[in-house]
Amino acid sequence: MRGPGLLWMLQTAAGFSMAGPMFFLGLESVRTGRYEWAAFYLTLGALVCYFPTYLVNRIGGPRTWIRRRLGRRGRKTETNAKTDDGDDRSDSNADDAVDGSRLSRLERLRDR
């Protein structure tokens, strides 16, 4: 079984570092009897704690970033044009099989 990844640990650390002071204020408000403020601080702390994870999920993880970077370097659109041999492979798939482009390496990593 694999443990948590480096990105997950960074997200958790960022969330706790932002939410920690809010949790402290919420617990202090509970101790002094200001329950409205306590509810506000604890709710805000819970939201901020998960904000880095939401942000990374929204913009994508490292695989998405790599896919975007590789996709900007002249990737051909896939069409079902016939090649010279007469088989029904798309142009980009035929190019990937011949020269082993970066996209095919990414596909191999994704299929692991």
N, CA, C and O atoms as CSV, one atom per row, in Angstrom:
chain,resi,resn,atom,element,x,y,z
A,1,MET,N,N,0.843,-1.177,0.000
A,1,MET,CA,C,0.000,0.000,0.000
A,1,MET,C,C,0.889,1.241,0.000
A,1,MET,O,O,1.848,1.342,0.765
A,2,ARG,N,N,0.548,2.170,-0.869
A,2,ARG,CA,C,1.331,3.389,-0.974
A,2,ARG,C,C,0.840,4.424,0.023
A,2,ARG,O,O,-0.356,4.531,0.293
A,3,GLY,N,N,1.770,5.173,0.558
A,3,GLY,CA,C,1.431,6.225,1.498
A,3,GLY,C,C,0.997,7.484,0.777
A,3,GLY,O,O,0.924,7.500,-0.451
A,4,PRO,N,N,0.707,8.544,1.522
A,4,PRO,CA,C,0.301,9.795,0.889
A,4,PRO,C,C,1.463,10.405,0.105
A,4,PRO,O,O,2.628,10.262,0.480
A,5,GLY,N,N,1.129,11.071,-0.965
A,5,GLY,CA,C,2.141,11.669,-1.816
A,5,GLY,C,C,2.636,12.999,-1.279
A,5,GLY,O,O,2.089,13.546,-0.322
A,6,LEU,N,N,3.665,13.499,-1.903
A,6,LEU,CA,C,4.262,14.765,-1.494
A,6,LEU,C,C,3.282,15.923,-1.672
A,6,LEU,O,O,3.204,16.809,-0.821
A,7,LEU,N,N,2.532,15.915,-2.782
A,7,LEU,CA,C,1.583,16.998,-3.019
A,7,LEU,C,C,0.480,17.000,-1.966
A,7,LEU,O,O,0.053,18.066,-1.521
A,8,TRP,N,N,0.014,15.816,-1.561
A,8,TRP,CA,C,-1.012,15.737,-0.532
A,8,TRP,C,C,-0.481,16.296,0.785
A,8,TRP,O,O,-1.194,17.011,1.490
A,9,MET,N,N,0.762,15.975,1.116
A,9,MET,CA,C,1.344,16.484,2.365
A,9,MET,C,C,1.493,18.001,2.329
A,9,MET,O,O,1.273,18.668,3.340
A,10,LEU,N,N,1.865,18.548,1.179
A,10,LEU,CA,C,1.978,19.998,1.053
A,10,LEU,C,C,0.608,20.665,1.174
A,10,LEU,O,O,0.481,21.715,1.804
A,11,GLN,N,N,-0.413,20.059,0.572
A,11,GLN,CA,C,-1.768,20.605,0.680
A,11,GLN,C,C,-2.236,20.614,2.131
A,11,GLN,O,O,-2.814,21.593,2.602
A,12,THR,N,N,-1.982,19.519,2.827
A,12,THR,CA,C,-2.403,19.420,4.220
A,12,THR,C,C,-1.668,20.438,5.087
A,12,THR,O,O,-2.281,21.087,5.935
A,13,ALA,N,N,-0.378,20.580,4.883
A,13,ALA,CA,C,0.398,21.553,5.663
A,13,ALA,C,C,-0.078,22.977,5.389
A,13,ALA,O,O,-0.201,23.779,6.315
A,14,ALA,N,N,-0.345,23.293,4.131
A,14,ALA,CA,C,-0.826,24.635,3.801
A,14,ALA,C,C,-2.201,24.883,4.421
A,14,ALA,O,O,-2.468,25.971,4.930
A,15,GLY,N,N,-3.061,23.885,4.378
A,15,GLY,CA,C,-4.387,24.039,4.962
A,15,GLY,C,C,-4.343,24.236,6.462
A,15,GLY,O,O,-5.019,25.112,6.999
A,16,PHE,N,N,-3.535,23.409,7.153
A,16,PHE,CA,C,-3.447,23.541,8.609
A,16,PHE,C,C,-2.774,24.848,9.019
A,16,PHE,O,O,-3.130,25.435,10.040
A,17,SER,N,N,-1.807,25.304,8.231
A,17,SER,CA,C,-1.140,26.554,8.610
A,17,SER,C,C,-2.079,27.748,8.470
A,17,SER,O,O,-1.974,28.712,9.228
A,18,MET,N,N,-2.992,27.690,7.508
A,18,MET,CA,C,-3.953,28.792,7.369
A,18,MET,C,C,-5.117,28.649,8.352
A,18,MET,O,O,-5.627,29.649,8.858
A,19,ALA,N,N,-5.537,27.410,8.623
A,19,ALA,CA,C,-6.718,27.198,9.453
A,19,ALA,C,C,-6.396,27.143,10.945
A,19,ALA,O,O,-7.283,27.342,11.774
A,20,GLY,N,N,-5.153,26.880,11.291
A,20,GLY,CA,C,-4.785,26.757,12.703
A,20,GLY,C,C,-5.160,27.958,13.555
A,20,GLY,O,O,-5.789,27.790,14.600
A,21,PRO,N,N,-4.793,29.169,13.140
A,21,PRO,CA,C,-5.178,30.343,13.943
A,21,PRO,C,C,-6.696,30.510,14.066
A,21,PRO,O,O,-7.192,30.972,15.094
A,22,MET,N,N,-7.432,30.131,13.012
A,22,MET,CA,C,-8.890,30.257,13.090
A,22,MET,C,C,-9.475,29.240,14.063
A,22,MET,O,O,-10.412,29.551,14.800
A,23,PHE,N,N,-8.929,28.032,14.068
A,23,PHE,CA,C,-9.381,27.034,15.042
A,23,PHE,C,C,-9.065,27.500,16.470
A,23,PHE,O,O,-9.867,27.317,17.386
A,24,PHE,N,N,-7.900,28.096,16.638
A,24,PHE,CA,C,-7.539,28.611,17.960
A,24,PHE,C,C,-8.522,29.687,18.400
A,24,PHE,O,O,-8.987,29.675,19.539
A,25,LEU,N,N,-8.843,30.626,17.498
A,25,LEU,CA,C,-9.799,31.679,17.847
A,25,LEU,C,C,-11.184,31.103,18.133
A,25,LEU,O,O,-11.891,31.578,19.022
A,26,GLY,N,N,-11.567,30.072,17.370
A,26,GLY,CA,C,-12.861,29.446,17.607
A,26,GLY,C,C,-12.930,28.767,18.958
A,26,GLY,O,O,-13.927,28.898,19.668
A,27,LEU,N,N,-11.889,28.048,19.321
A,27,LEU,CA,C,-11.873,27.375,20.619
A,27,LEU,C,C,-11.794,28.379,21.772
A,27,LEU,O,O,-12.385,28.172,22.831
A,28,GLU,N,N,-11.067,29.447,21.553
A,28,GLU,CA,C,-10.995,30.497,22.573
A,28,GLU,C,C,-12.348,31.188,22.736
A,28,GLU,O,O,-12.730,31.555,23.847
A,29,SER,N,N,-13.063,31.362,21.643
A,29,SER,CA,C,-14.396,31.965,21.723
A,29,SER,C,C,-15.374,31.044,22.446
A,29,SER,O,O,-16.242,31.515,23.181
A,30,VAL,N,N,-15.237,29.728,22.241
A,30,VAL,CA,C,-16.075,28.773,22.972
A,30,VAL,C,C,-15.774,28.868,24.457
A,30,VAL,O,O,-16.692,28.841,25.277
A,31,ARG,N,N,-14.506,28.977,24.815
A,31,ARG,CA,C,-14.102,29.032,26.216
A,31,ARG,C,C,-14.650,30.276,26.913
A,31,ARG,O,O,-15.031,30.223,28.082
A,32,THR,N,N,-14.687,31.404,26.183
A,32,THR,CA,C,-15.160,32.652,26.790
A,32,THR,C,C,-16.665,32.845,26.664
A,32,THR,O,O,-17.213,33.799,27.217
A,33,GLY,N,N,-17.342,31.953,25.944
A,33,GLY,CA,C,-18.795,32.033,25.872
A,33,GLY,C,C,-19.345,32.792,24.690
A,33,GLY,O,O,-20.555,33.014,24.640
A,34,ARG,N,N,-18.547,33.197,23.751
A,34,ARG,CA,C,-19.040,33.887,22.552
A,34,ARG,C,C,-19.281,32.843,21.459
A,34,ARG,O,O,-18.431,32.620,20.597
A,35,TYR,N,N,-20.442,32.214,21.512
A,35,TYR,CA,C,-20.711,31.054,20.673
A,35,TYR,C,C,-20.939,31.415,19.202
A,35,TYR,O,O,-20.641,30.609,18.320
A,36,GLU,N,N,-21.463,32.614,18.926
A,36,GLU,CA,C,-21.655,33.027,17.537
A,36,GLU,C,C,-20.306,33.153,16.826
A,36,GLU,O,O,-20.119,32.669,15.710
A,37,TRP,N,N,-19.374,33.821,17.512
A,37,TRP,CA,C,-18.043,33.981,16.933
A,37,TRP,C,C,-17.323,32.630,16.846
A,37,TRP,O,O,-16.577,32.376,15.901
A,38,ALA,N,N,-17.552,31.788,17.823
A,38,ALA,CA,C,-16.927,30.461,17.805
A,38,ALA,C,C,-17.393,29.665,16.594
A,38,ALA,O,O,-16.585,29.043,15.905
A,39,ALA,N,N,-18.699,29.687,16.337
A,39,ALA,CA,C,-19.233,28.977,15.172
A,39,ALA,C,C,-18.658,29.556,13.877
A,39,ALA,O,O,-18.317,28.819,12.951
A,40,PHE,N,N,-18.558,30.889,13.829
A,40,PHE,CA,C,-18.000,31.536,12.644
A,40,PHE,C,C,-16.543,31.127,12.410
A,40,PHE,O,O,-16.178,30.733,11.302
A,41,TYR,N,N,-15.720,31.218,13.444
A,41,TYR,CA,C,-14.300,30.890,13.300
A,41,TYR,C,C,-14.071,29.403,12.988
A,41,TYR,O,O,-13.220,29.066,12.165
A,42,LEU,N,N,-14.821,28.527,13.636
A,42,LEU,CA,C,-14.643,27.097,13.379
A,42,LEU,C,C,-15.101,26.719,11.963
A,42,LEU,O,O,-14.467,25.894,11.305
A,43,THR,N,N,-16.195,27.319,11.500
A,43,THR,CA,C,-16.654,27.069,10.132
A,43,THR,C,C,-15.656,27.612,9.119
A,43,THR,O,O,-15.327,26.943,8.139
A,44,LEU,N,N,-15.181,28.820,9.359
A,44,LEU,CA,C,-14.195,29.407,8.450
A,44,LEU,C,C,-12.904,28.598,8.457
A,44,LEU,O,O,-12.285,28.410,7.409
A,45,GLY,N,N,-12.497,28.122,9.614
A,45,GLY,CA,C,-11.301,27.287,9.697
A,45,GLY,C,C,-11.453,25.993,8.921
A,45,GLY,O,O,-10.513,25.555,8.258
A,46,ALA,N,N,-12.642,25.366,8.996
A,46,ALA,CA,C,-12.873,24.129,8.249
A,46,ALA,C,C,-12.837,24.384,6.748
A,46,ALA,O,O,-12.306,23.567,5.995
A,47,LEU,N,N,-13.396,25.511,6.304
A,47,LEU,CA,C,-13.362,25.834,4.873
A,47,LEU,C,C,-11.939,26.108,4.387
A,47,LEU,O,O,-11.534,25.628,3.328
A,48,VAL,N,N,-11.198,26.869,5.157
A,48,VAL,CA,C,-9.839,27.236,4.764
A,48,VAL,C,C,-8.907,26.028,4.822
A,48,VAL,O,O,-7.932,25.953,4.074
A,49,CYS,N,N,-9.205,25.095,5.702
A,49,CYS,CA,C,-8.371,23.900,5.823
A,49,CYS,C,C,-8.378,23.091,4.528
A,49,CYS,O,O,-7.358,22.515,4.151
A,50,TYR,N,N,-9.514,23.047,3.851
A,50,TYR,CA,C,-9.635,22.272,2.616
A,50,TYR,C,C,-9.467,23.103,1.357
A,50,TYR,O,O,-9.583,22.566,0.255
A,51,PHE,N,N,-9.198,24.397,1.485
A,51,PHE,CA,C,-9.040,25.253,0.315
A,51,PHE,C,C,-7.878,24.843,-0.599
A,51,PHE,O,O,-8.070,24.833,-1.815
A,52,PRO,N,N,-6.685,24.503,-0.091
A,52,PRO,CA,C,-5.611,24.085,-1.010
A,52,PRO,C,C,-5.964,22.830,-1.811
A,52,PRO,O,O,-5.599,22.727,-2.982
A,53,THR,N,N,-6.662,21.883,-1.201
A,53,THR,CA,C,-7.069,20.685,-1.923
A,53,THR,C,C,-8.074,21.040,-3.010
A,53,THR,O,O,-7.989,20.526,-4.126
A,54,TYR,N,N,-9.024,21.913,-2.695
A,54,TYR,CA,C,-9.994,22.357,-3.695
A,54,TYR,C,C,-9.286,23.048,-4.853
A,54,TYR,O,O,-9.604,22.806,-6.018
A,55,LEU,N,N,-8.333,23.900,-4.531
A,55,LEU,CA,C,-7.621,24.640,-5.567
A,55,LEU,C,C,-6.858,23.708,-6.500
A,55,LEU,O,O,-6.906,23.877,-7.718
A,56,VAL,N,N,-6.160,22.733,-5.944
A,56,VAL,CA,C,-5.410,21.796,-6.774
A,56,VAL,C,C,-6.359,20.934,-7.604
A,56,VAL,O,O,-6.069,20.642,-8.764
A,57,ASN,N,N,-7.477,20.528,-7.032
A,57,ASN,CA,C,-8.447,19.747,-7.804
A,57,ASN,C,C,-9.071,20.577,-8.911
A,57,ASN,O,O,-9.402,20.054,-9.975
A,58,ARG,N,N,-9.231,21.856,-8.667
A,58,ARG,CA,C,-9.841,22.735,-9.670
A,58,ARG,C,C,-8.898,22.980,-10.853
A,58,ARG,O,O,-9.331,22.944,-12.005
A,59,ILE,N,N,-7.635,23.225,-10.580
A,59,ILE,CA,C,-6.694,23.499,-11.671
A,59,ILE,C,C,-6.000,22.248,-12.149
A,59,ILE,O,O,-5.300,22.282,-13.161
A,60,GLY,N,N,-6.174,21.144,-11.450
A,60,GLY,CA,C,-5.559,19.891,-11.866
A,60,GLY,C,C,-4.282,19.628,-11.096
A,60,GLY,O,O,-3.693,20.538,-10.512
A,61,GLY,N,N,-3.869,18.395,-11.101
A,61,GLY,CA,C,-2.655,17.996,-10.406
A,61,GLY,C,C,-1.444,18.027,-11.316
A,61,GLY,O,O,-1.506,18.573,-12.418
A,62,PRO,N,N,-0.348,17.448,-10.866
A,62,PRO,CA,C,0.886,17.465,-11.653
A,62,PRO,C,C,0.757,16.787,-13.011
A,62,PRO,O,O,1.371,17.236,-13.979
A,63,ARG,N,N,-0.028,15.718,-13.104
A,63,ARG,CA,C,-0.203,15.057,-14.397
A,63,ARG,C,C,-0.917,15.965,-15.387
A,63,ARG,O,O,-0.599,15.969,-16.576
A,64,THR,N,N,-1.879,16.733,-14.896
A,64,THR,CA,C,-2.580,17.672,-15.764
A,64,THR,C,C,-1.645,18.769,-16.228
A,64,THR,O,O,-1.692,19.180,-17.388
A,65,TRP,N,N,-0.790,19.248,-15.328
A,65,TRP,CA,C,0.160,20.298,-15.715
A,65,TRP,C,C,1.106,19.788,-16.790
A,65,TRP,O,O,1.395,20.502,-17.750
A,66,ILE,N,N,1.597,18.550,-16.639
A,66,ILE,CA,C,2.500,17.974,-17.639
A,66,ILE,C,C,1.766,17.797,-18.958
A,66,ILE,O,O,2.313,18.105,-20.017
A,67,ARG,N,N,0.534,17.305,-18.906
A,67,ARG,CA,C,-0.247,17.104,-20.118
A,67,ARG,C,C,-0.465,18.425,-20.845
A,67,ARG,O,O,-0.397,18.475,-22.073
A,68,ARG,N,N,-0.726,19.495,-20.097
A,68,ARG,CA,C,-0.910,20.805,-20.724
A,68,ARG,C,C,0.376,21.299,-21.370
A,68,ARG,O,O,0.352,21.828,-22.482
A,69,ARG,N,N,1.491,21.130,-20.682
A,69,ARG,CA,C,2.771,21.588,-21.237
A,69,ARG,C,C,3.138,20.828,-22.504
A,69,ARG,O,O,3.618,21.420,-23.470
A,70,LEU,N,N,2.913,19.520,-22.502
A,70,LEU,CA,C,3.228,18.727,-23.685
A,70,LEU,C,C,2.234,18.980,-24.807
A,70,LEU,O,O,2.581,18.868,-25.983
A,71,GLY,N,N,1.022,19.314,-24.457
A,71,GLY,CA,C,0.000,19.558,-25.465
A,71,GLY,C,C,0.227,20.838,-26.237
A,71,GLY,O,O,-0.306,20.975,-27.338
A,72,ARG,N,N,0.980,21.765,-25.725
A,72,ARG,CA,C,1.216,23.043,-26.402
A,72,ARG,C,C,2.309,22.964,-27.448
A,72,ARG,O,O,2.500,23.916,-28.205
A,73,ARG,N,N,3.018,21.874,-27.511
A,73,ARG,CA,C,4.156,21.790,-28.423
A,73,ARG,C,C,3.793,21.106,-29.730
A,73,ARG,O,O,4.344,20.054,-30.053
A,74,GLY,N,N,2.881,21.685,-30.476
A,74,GLY,CA,C,2.597,21.220,-31.819
A,74,GLY,C,C,1.930,19.865,-31.895
A,74,GLY,O,O,2.209,19.102,-32.820
A,75,ARG,N,N,1.078,19.543,-30.975
A,75,ARG,CA,C,0.369,18.264,-31.034
A,75,ARG,C,C,-0.659,18.324,-32.152
A,75,ARG,O,O,-1.430,19.280,-32.243
A,76,LYS,N,N,-0.670,17.311,-32.996
A,76,LYS,CA,C,-1.601,17.280,-34.114
A,76,LYS,C,C,-2.978,16.864,-33.635
A,76,LYS,O,O,-3.114,16.127,-32.658
A,77,THR,N,N,-3.992,17.339,-34.328
A,77,THR,CA,C,-5.336,16.885,-34.014
A,77,THR,C,C,-5.542,15.518,-34.623
A,77,THR,O,O,-5.007,15.209,-35.688
A,78,GLU,N,N,-6.312,14.714,-33.948
A,78,GLU,CA,C,-6.510,13.357,-34.428
A,78,GLU,C,C,-7.620,13.336,-35.470
A,78,GLU,O,O,-8.745,13.762,-35.206
A,79,THR,N,N,-7.294,12.844,-36.639
A,79,THR,CA,C,-8.278,12.639,-37.684
A,79,THR,C,C,-8.176,11.196,-38.123
A,79,THR,O,O,-7.132,10.564,-37.961
A,80,ASN,N,N,-9.225,10.684,-38.663
A,80,ASN,CA,C,-9.215,9.294,-39.105
A,80,ASN,C,C,-8.863,9.199,-40.582
A,80,ASN,O,O,-9.551,8.530,-41.353
A,81,ALA,N,N,-7.804,9.864,-40.962
A,81,ALA,CA,C,-7.345,9.801,-42.344
A,81,ALA,C,C,-6.564,8.515,-42.559
A,81,ALA,O,O,-5.916,8.004,-41.646
A,82,LYS,N,N,-6.636,8.009,-43.764
A,82,LYS,CA,C,-5.916,6.774,-44.078
A,82,LYS,C,C,-4.450,7.087,-44.334
A,82,LYS,O,O,-4.118,8.103,-44.945
A,83,THR,N,N,-3.586,6.215,-43.868
A,83,THR,CA,C,-2.163,6.382,-44.118
A,83,THR,C,C,-1.814,5.774,-45.461
A,83,THR,O,O,-2.682,5.220,-46.136
A,84,ASP,N,N,-0.560,5.869,-45.854
A,84,ASP,CA,C,-0.121,5.338,-47.143
A,84,ASP,C,C,-0.308,3.830,-47.238
A,84,ASP,O,O,-0.510,3.298,-48.330
A,85,ASP,N,N,-0.243,3.135,-46.104
A,85,ASP,CA,C,-0.379,1.683,-46.104
A,85,ASP,C,C,-1.822,1.241,-46.282
A,85,ASP,O,O,-2.079,0.078,-46.592
A,86,GLY,N,N,-2.765,2.152,-46.090
A,86,GLY,CA,C,-4.157,1.814,-46.260
A,86,GLY,C,C,-4.863,1.415,-44.973
A,86,GLY,O,O,-6.054,1.106,-45.013
A,87,ASP,N,N,-4.185,1.408,-43.844
A,87,ASP,CA,C,-4.876,1.066,-42.601
A,87,ASP,C,C,-5.505,2.310,-42.003
A,87,ASP,O,O,-5.139,3.429,-42.365
A,88,ASP,N,N,-6.440,2.127,-41.099
A,88,ASP,CA,C,-7.214,3.231,-40.541
A,88,ASP,C,C,-6.627,3.766,-39.259
A,88,ASP,O,O,-7.349,3.868,-38.267
A,89,ARG,N,N,-5.361,4.111,-39.224
A,89,ARG,CA,C,-4.768,4.745,-38.051
A,89,ARG,C,C,-4.812,6.238,-38.248
A,89,ARG,O,O,-4.695,6.729,-39.371
A,90,SER,N,N,-4.982,6.974,-37.142
A,90,SER,CA,C,-4.975,8.433,-37.268
A,90,SER,C,C,-3.543,8.912,-37.462
A,90,SER,O,O,-2.590,8.189,-37.171
A,91,ASP,N,N,-3.403,10.132,-37.954
A,91,ASP,CA,C,-2.069,10.680,-38.225
A,91,ASP,C,C,-1.229,10.770,-36.967
A,91,ASP,O,O,-0.048,10.420,-36.978
A,92,SER,N,N,-1.833,11.239,-35.875
A,92,SER,CA,C,-1.044,11.397,-34.660
A,92,SER,C,C,-0.633,10.047,-34.097
A,92,SER,O,O,0.475,9.916,-33.576
A,93,ASN,N,N,-1.494,9.041,-34.187
A,93,ASN,CA,C,-1.115,7.714,-33.703
A,93,ASN,C,C,-0.011,7.114,-34.553
A,93,ASN,O,O,0.869,6.428,-34.032
A,94,ALA,N,N,-0.046,7.359,-35.836
A,94,ALA,CA,C,1.004,6.853,-36.707
A,94,ALA,C,C,2.332,7.524,-36.393
A,94,ALA,O,O,3.375,6.870,-36.373
A,95,ASP,N,N,2.293,8.846,-36.143
A,95,ASP,CA,C,3.520,9.553,-35.796
A,95,ASP,C,C,4.071,9.076,-34.461
A,95,ASP,O,O,5.286,8.956,-34.300
A,96,ASP,N,N,3.194,8.802,-33.503
A,96,ASP,CA,C,3.635,8.328,-32.195
A,96,ASP,C,C,4.321,6.978,-32.309
A,96,ASP,O,O,5.312,6.725,-31.623
A,97,ALA,N,N,3.811,6.120,-33.158
A,97,ALA,CA,C,4.401,4.798,-33.299
A,97,ALA,C,C,5.758,4.875,-33.981
A,97,ALA,O,O,6.635,4.058,-33.699
A,98,VAL,N,N,5.946,5.837,-34.868
A,98,VAL,CA,C,7.201,5.932,-35.613
A,98,VAL,C,C,8.295,6.570,-34.783
A,98,VAL,O,O,9.372,5.993,-34.632
A,99,ASP,N,N,8.039,7.759,-34.238
A,99,ASP,CA,C,9.126,8.480,-33.569
A,99,ASP,C,C,9.042,8.461,-32.053
A,99,ASP,O,O,9.920,9.029,-31.403
A,100,GLY,N,N,8.046,7.848,-31.461
A,100,GLY,CA,C,7.969,7.765,-29.999
A,100,GLY,C,C,7.882,9.137,-29.366
A,100,GLY,O,O,8.707,9.473,-28.516
A,101,SER,N,N,6.908,9.936,-29.754
A,101,SER,CA,C,6.810,11.317,-29.281
A,101,SER,C,C,6.525,11.375,-27.786
A,101,SER,O,O,6.299,10.353,-27.138
A,102,ARG,N,N,6.543,12.582,-27.259
A,102,ARG,CA,C,6.332,12.780,-25.826
A,102,ARG,C,C,4.926,12.394,-25.402
A,102,ARG,O,O,4.715,11.946,-24.275
A,103,LEU,N,N,3.977,12.564,-26.286
A,103,LEU,CA,C,2.611,12.216,-25.939
A,103,LEU,C,C,2.478,10.725,-25.673
A,103,LEU,O,O,1.765,10.323,-24.754
A,104,SER,N,N,3.153,9.902,-26.463
A,104,SER,CA,C,3.047,8.466,-26.233
A,104,SER,C,C,3.713,8.080,-24.911
A,104,SER,O,O,3.243,7.164,-24.236
A,105,ARG,N,N,4.778,8.746,-24.535
A,105,ARG,CA,C,5.401,8.484,-23.233
A,105,ARG,C,C,4.448,8.835,-22.102
A,105,ARG,O,O,4.351,8.113,-21.110
A,106,LEU,N,N,3.746,9.948,-22.261
A,106,LEU,CA,C,2.779,10.352,-21.255
A,106,LEU,C,C,1.648,9.339,-21.166
A,106,LEU,O,O,1.193,9.007,-20.071
A,107,GLU,N,N,1.202,8.856,-22.293
A,107,GLU,CA,C,0.148,7.841,-22.297
A,107,GLU,C,C,0.621,6.580,-21.592
A,107,GLU,O,O,-0.147,5.960,-20.856
A,108,ARG,N,N,1.876,6.190,-21.806
A,108,ARG,CA,C,2.407,4.999,-21.136
A,108,ARG,C,C,2.463,5.214,-19.621
A,108,ARG,O,O,2.178,4.290,-18.859
A,109,LEU,N,N,2.824,6.415,-19.177
A,109,LEU,CA,C,2.864,6.710,-17.741
A,109,LEU,C,C,1.456,6.687,-17.144
A,109,LEU,O,O,1.251,6.209,-16.028
A,110,ARG,N,N,0.499,7.206,-17.895
A,110,ARG,CA,C,-0.862,7.251,-17.398
A,110,ARG,C,C,-1.456,5.855,-17.272
A,110,ARG,O,O,-2.242,5.596,-16.361
A,111,ASP,N,N,-1.087,4.949,-18.183
A,111,ASP,CA,C,-1.644,3.596,-18.174
A,111,ASP,C,C,-1.028,2.685,-17.140
A,111,ASP,O,O,-1.470,1.544,-17.007
A,112,ARG,N,N,-0.040,3.125,-16.409
A,112,ARG,CA,C,0.590,2.282,-15.381
A,112,ARG,C,C,-0.358,1.870,-14.324
A,112,ARG,O,O,0.025,1.160,-13.394
